[in-house]
Amino acid sequence: SSFVDRALQSRPDQMWYPTEPELFEAGVLNGFTQHRVIEDNRASAATLSKGIPQRIDDLTTLEAATANGDELLFTYRISKPAEQFNIQSAQRELTESDRRTSCSQPLTPKLLEAGAVLRFLYLDPSGRIIANVRVEHC
């Protein structure tokens, strides 16, 4: 009924269309197909790639965003050598941060429920892995 009310309140020249988050919230949609996950990953990687490299902070630069089926991979370069990190601590902290940030996005929990995987790969200047984070659920 809220959709009908909102549509009727719109002027004829300003048609209202609900957003995907609104459709999920109202129960009109309840999930994504595997095909949608793959297409969403491709679209996200293409959009992000247009702005790469992207400086995230003083240490971190997003260098690549690639889609491979249900996995969306973000590759970051950290400007300090891996030897300057406690690798276990960095892995734990980045896992918590990446999951929190990812799951705060409106549609990410539904995409993860449908089988999407977000992977965050953090490399030092020489290419050594500092952290390899997989987010598969919220």
Disulfide bonds with the S-S distance in Angstrom:
Cys103-Cys138 2.00
